[in-house]
Amino acid sequence: MLYSALLFGLISSLHCIGMCGPIAVMLPVDHHHPAKKVLQILIYHFGRLFAYATLGFLFGILGKGFFMAGIQQQLSITVGILMITIALVPDKVFMKYNFSKPVYRIVSKVKSSLGQQFKRKSPDALFAIGLLNGFLPCGLVYAALFGAIAMQNVTMSVTYMLLYGLGTIPMMTAVVYVSHFLSLPLRSQLQKIIPVVTIFIGALFIIRGLGLSIPYLSPSTMSLVVKATASCH
């Protein structure tokens, strides 16, 4: 299922254009030196990847507890249903019950710190912008974290989130260079693809949890148990 993380990241980046695109456009990079600009953008992305890996580690620990409890198949099905729900529920409804509300003060501090970093042009500021960007609330990141929870161990959970982050890099890099070409109507058209792919990936997790004895896609119950047990040694 790791391949789904990269695919999900690629498609999610269409959403990132609207939500995080302004952050990428405003990056304090050196536009007069192309090589330096590329390095600065990579530092920013490294910060985002570090944030995603950290989230993958934390949620991987949670997922490992579910696996040790012997409910890995039920967890995979639940994750698939949650992904599909996120894809079908309108953004306005989702934001109304945003997971960030219980930690609103923390999110506010993250946004405040993010704003302060734009005043600096040092490598650590670019890394900090990427790091804080990665921790900002986002429905599609939540969906990716559901996938990370369903992995078989913490290492795979971290890898899942890293692949998700890598999938977002091409589009988030392109927006720095061609932001003026990405009109609002075009962004709206591109974002229509996101729910379709999210539902597809959610369906893959459901099929995986059903244990249909399909190699690589839906291993049998015994295969899942063996893998989960092996990962604990």
N, C-alpha and C positions, 0 to 999 in steps of 0.2 A: 504493500500500500504506500510505500515511500514515494513512488513515482507520482501519486496523486497530489502530493504536497507541492512538487515543482509545477505541475499543471495548474493547481489552484492558485499558486503565487503569480503565475503568468497572467491568469485571468483576473485575479484580484487587483493587479496593478492598474487595470482599467478604472477600477473604483478609486484607487490611490491618486489617480490624476486629479480627481475632483476634491478629495479630502486632504491628501498630503502634497499634492502638486504645488500649491502655493509655497509650501515650506521649501521644496526643492528649487523652485524658481528664485526664491529669496536667499538662497545659500550665499554666504560671503566668500565667493570664490574669485580667483584672479582671472578675469575674462580676457586679459591682454596676453596671457601666457598659456597656450593650449595644453602643454604637457603638465604644467603645474595645476591647471584646472582639473584635468583628469585625475591626478593624484588626490586633490582635495575632495572630489566627488567620491572617490573610492574610500577615503577616510570616513566620510559621512555614511556611506553604505555599511562600512564595517561596524559603525556604532549601532545601526539598525539591526544588523545580524547578531551582534552581541546581545541586544535587548531580546530578540526573538529566541536566541539560544537559552538565555536565562529563564524566560517564560517556559520554554520547552522542558528545561530541567525541573522547574517547580511543579509543573503539571505532570511531568513524567513520574515524579515521586508519588503523586496522587494516583496516577494510573497503575503504578506497580502494586499499590495496595489493593486495587480492584482485581488485578490478575491473581494475586496471592489468595484472594477470597474465592477464586474459581468462577468468576462471573465475566470472563473475558468476552464470551460470545454475546451475552446480553448487553455488555458495555458497547461493543461494536455496533449493534443494532440501535441502541439508544443514541449513540453519536451520530449515526446516519440520519435518524429522525430529527435530531436537533439541527443538523446542517440544512436539511430540507425545510425545516420550520423557519430558519433564519432567511432562507432564500424566498419563501412565500410571504412572510410577514412584511407589510409595508414599512419603509424606513421610519416614518413618523410614529408608528405604533411602537417600533423597536426602541427608538430614542426615548419614548415616554417611560419605558421600563428599563432604561439603560443600566447595565451592570455597574456603571461608574458612580451611580448615585450614592451608594453607601460609602464611597471613598472620594466624595466630591472635593473635599479640601485637598487631598493628595493630588488629584488631577489638576486642580487649580494651581498648585505649587509647581507641578510639572510644566504647565503652560507658561507660567510666569518665568521659570528658569529657562525655558526654551526661548522666550522673547529676549532675554538678557544675552544669550549666546550669539545672537545675530549681530550684536554690536562688536564682536571680536572676529578676527580672521586667522587665528592660530589653529594648528592641527587639532589640539585638544578641544577647541570650541566646535569644530566641525564634527568631531567624534561625539561630543556631548549632544549636539543637535540631532544626530542620528539616533543616539541612545534614547533621548527623551521622546523623539518621534516614534520610536518603536514601542514605547510604553503608553502612548496615547490610546484611549478607548476606540475600538473599531470593531464593528460587527463581524467583518470577514476574518480579522485576527482571532476573534472569539471562536469562529467556526474552525479555523486552523488548529486552535488549542484543543478543541474537542477531538480532532483527529490525533493530536499528539498524546492525549490521554489514552486513546485506544491502542497505542503501540505496545509492544511486548516488554519493553524495558526502558529505563531512563535514557540510555544512549540513543535508542531509536527515536524517542520523543524529541531529544535535542536535535537529532539529524532531521527529523520531520520539519521542525520549525526553521532550521537552517536552509533546507531546500525550499521551503515556502518563501523565505526571505530572498534567496537567490533568484527565485522566479519573478520577484517584483523589481529586481535591479534594472533589466533592460528598459522598461517603460519609464521608471523613475529617473533613469539617466537621460533618456531621450527628452523628457519634459524640460530638462535644464537647457537643452539646446534648441528645441523647436516648440517652445510653449506658445508662440504666437500663431502656430498652425492649428493648435488644438482649440477650436471654437467650442462654445457651449453646446450647440446642436450636435456636433461630432462627439463630444464627450457623452451626451445623453444616449446617442445611438450605440456607442461602444459599451456602455454600462448595461445595456439590455442583455448582453451575452452572459453577464455574471450569474444571474439566478439559474440559468440553464445549466451551466457548468457546476455550480454548487449543488444542485439537485442530483446531477450525474454522479458526483463524488460521494454525496450522501447515500445514494443508491448502492454504490460500490461497498461502502461500509456495512450496509444492511445485508447485502448478499454475502459478504465475508462472514458476518456473524451467524448466518443461517447454517453454515457448515454443510454445503452442498457437495463436498468432495470434488470441487473443481480446482485443479492444480494452480497455485499462485493466487487465485482469485477468491476462492471460498473453500479452504481446507476443511477436512472433517473435524468433528468435535475432538477426537483423539489427537489429531495433529496439533490443534491449538493448545491443548493441555500439555502435550509433550514439549512444545516450543516454550510455553510459559514456564514450565518446570525447569527446563534447561537453562533459561535465562536467570533463574534464581540462584544457580550454583556458581 
